[in-house]
């Protein structure tokens, strides 16, 4: 009797089990901090706006002053603390023989396979927060219109450059 692998991991809520079962490499854990800072930069202005709204409007209608402020800041802190690590845990990739596979998401899982023969050009990008943590993102542009750009964030800068060179070599040998 042969053991066949399970069709899905035993815990469908465990992203590590999903990526391990699918043979995917995780993105760099430092990407969690990049997302945390980006989330904070997006949510803190909203929380400040809610505080101003609370100070200007709620006082005039004799409402519970401070409730909107407290809820806005609590929601911002919870989202900054939890969402980035959950997103990072659900990204995985595998660069294989003639293709790049990128999977992300949990509820709406997207699994993209890019054959190197369809690649038009490759970019390695780095925002200021990514640069601070030594990370980059790989952008693969393919022929076609639907999903013609595949982005893989959270890669160490050296790894992203090496992956770009690997794909570039495959492109050169395919057209040589």
N, C-alpha and C positions, 0 to 999 in steps of 0.2 A: 504494500500500500504506500503510495507516494503522498508526501505532504504538498499540497498546493497552497500558494499564498492566498490570504484572505482578499476578497474583492475590495474591502475597505478596512481602514484601521478599526480597532475595537472601540475606540472613543472618537466619534466624529467631531467632537469639540476640541480635541487636542491637536493644535497645528503642528507640533513636532512630530506626532505620529503620522499625520497626513503627509508631511514633507518626506519623512523617512520611508514611508510605504511607497511613495512615488519616486524615490531615489533622487530627491532634489537637494541641492546645497542651500543653506540659509544665507540671507544677506548678512552683512556685518552687524553685530549687536550694537555698535556705536551709532547706527542709523536711528535707533530709538531716541537718542539724545537730539539728533538733528530734527526728527519729527516733533519731539517735545518742545523744542525752541520755536519751531515754525508754528505749532499749534498755539503756543503762548502768544506769539506775535500777532496771530489772528484773533484770538479770543479776548485778550486783555483790553483792546480798544472797545469791544462790545460790552465788556463788563463795566468799563468806565462810562460808556454811554448809558447803560442801565442805571448806574449810580447817579448820573446827572439827571436823568429822567425822574428817578426816585426823589431827588432833592428838589427839583423844580415843580413837578406836577403833583405828587402824592401829598406834599405839605398843603397845597392849596385845596385839595378835596378832602382833607382830614382823614386820609387813609392810613394804613399801618406803615409809617415811615420806616425805611430800612429793610423791609421785607424783600422788595425787588432787588435791592443792592446785595443782600445776603444770598439770595437764590442765584443771582447772576455770578457772583464770585465763587460760590460753592460749585455751580455747574462748570465754570472755567477750570477750577482746581481739579475736579474729578476727571474732566476730559483730558487735561494736560498730563495727569498722573497715569491714566489707564489706557486711553486709546492708542497712543503711539506704540506701546509695547505689543498690543494686540495686533496692530497692523503689520509690524515688522515680523512677528511670528508667523504670519500668513503669506509671506513672500518666499518663493523658492525658485531656483534656476538650475539648469544643467546645460553645459556646453558639451555637445557630443560630436560624433562623427558626422560632419556636414550639416549640423543644425544647432540652433539655440532654443532651449525650452524655458519659458518664463511662466510661472503660475502664481496667482495671487487671489486673495479673497477667501471668505469662508462661506457666507450665506450665498453670495453670488460669486462663485469661483470661476476665474478666467484662466485657462491653460492655453498658452500660445506657443506654437512651434514655428520657428522661422528657419526654413532651409537656406543655407548660405547662398545657393544659386539665385535666390530672389533678392538678395541684398544689393541695394543701390549704393549706399554709403553709410558710414558709421561715425558717430560723434561720441566723444567722451566729454561730459559737461561737469561743471563744478560750481555750485553756488557758494556764497560767502560762508554760510553755516557749514556746508559739507567740507569746504576747504579747511575750516577750523578743526574739524575732526579727521582730516586726511581721507575723506571719502569722495567718490565721484558717482556719476550715473552714466550708464551706457545707453546710447540711443541708436537703434538700428532702423534705418529707413529701407523699406522694401518696395518692390514694384507692385502696382495695383493701387486701389483706392481705399478699400475697406481695411482697417487696421494696418495701414501702411507704415506706421511708426510704432515700434515696440521699445518701451523704456524700462530699463532695469536699474533701480536706484539702490543705494546702500552698499556699493562695492568699494573696497579699499582702492585707492587711486592706482596703485601698481597693478592690481588684479584687473581693473577696468581697462587699463592700457594694454595689458597682456591679452585680454579677451579681444580687444579691437584688432590687435596684430594677428591673432589666430584667425579671426574672421577674414581679415584683409588677405592673408596668405591663401585661404581657401578660395576667395574671389579671384585672385590672380591665377591660381592653378586651374580654375574652371574655365577661364577665358583665354588661357595661354595656348 
